[in-house]
C-alpha cells in the first residue's frame, strides 16, 4: 500500500483515508497536549491533527472566530 498525500486549497490533507486539519503554532487547541503524537505531524510550519481526534474532545472545530456565533455587536 502506497502512502499518498492529497491536498486541496484549504491545506486539509487526506492521508491513508484520514483527514488532517492544519494549525499554526498560536492556533493549537488548549487540549493539544492530550492528543497522541501518532495522530499528528508537522509539515511546512503547520501542525496537522487528525480530525477524528479533534472530534473526540467534543469541541466545535468549525471556527475559532468568536464573532461568528451570531452574537456580533460592533465595538467602538
C-alpha positions in Angstrom: 0.0 0.0 0.0 1.5 3.3 -1.0 1.1 6.4 1.1 -0.2 9.3 -0.9 -0.9 12.9 0.2 -3.9 14.6 -1.4 -4.3 18.3 -0.7 -6.9 20.9 -1.6 -6.9 24.7 -1.4 -7.6 24.8 2.3 -4.5 22.7 3.1 -6.6 20.0 4.6 -4.6 16.8 4.0 -6.1 13.3 3.4 -3.5 10.6 4.2 -4.4 6.9 4.2 -8.2 7.7 4.4 -7.6 10.0 7.5 -8.3 13.7 7.4 -5.8 16.1 9.0 -6.6 19.8 9.8 -3.7 22.3 9.8 -3.0 24.5 12.8 -0.3 27.2 13.2 1.6 27.3 16.5 -0.5 30.0 18.0 -3.7 28.3 16.9 -3.3 25.0 18.6 -6.2 23.9 20.7 -5.9 24.0 24.5 -6.1 20.2 24.7 -3.2 19.8 22.2 -1.0 18.0 24.8 -3.7 15.3 25.2 -3.6 14.3 21.5 -1.3 11.4 20.8 1.8 12.0 18.7 0.7 9.2 16.3 -2.4 11.4 15.3 -0.4 14.5 14.3 2.5 15.6 12.2 4.3 18.8 11.2 4.7 20.0 7.7 5.8 23.4 6.3 5.2 25.3 9.5 1.8 23.7 10.3 0.9 21.1 12.8 -1.7 18.7 11.3 -4.0 17.0 13.7 -6.3 14.1 12.8 -9.9 15.3 12.5 -11.3 12.2 14.4 -9.0 13.1 17.4 -10.3 16.7 17.4 -13.9 15.4 17.4 -13.2 13.0 20.3 -12.8 16.0 22.6 -16.4 17.2 21.8 -15.2 20.6 20.8 -16.6 22.7 18.0 -13.7 23.0 15.5 -15.6 24.6 12.6 -14.5 28.1 13.5 -12.2 29.8 16.0 -13.7 33.3 15.4 -15.7 34.4 18.4 -17.7 36.8 16.4 -19.2 34.2 14.0 -21.7 32.9 16.5 -24.5 35.3 15.6 -24.0 37.4 18.7 -21.7 40.0 17.0 -22.1 43.6 18.1 -19.8 46.3 16.7 -17.1 47.5 19.0 -16.2 51.2 19.4 
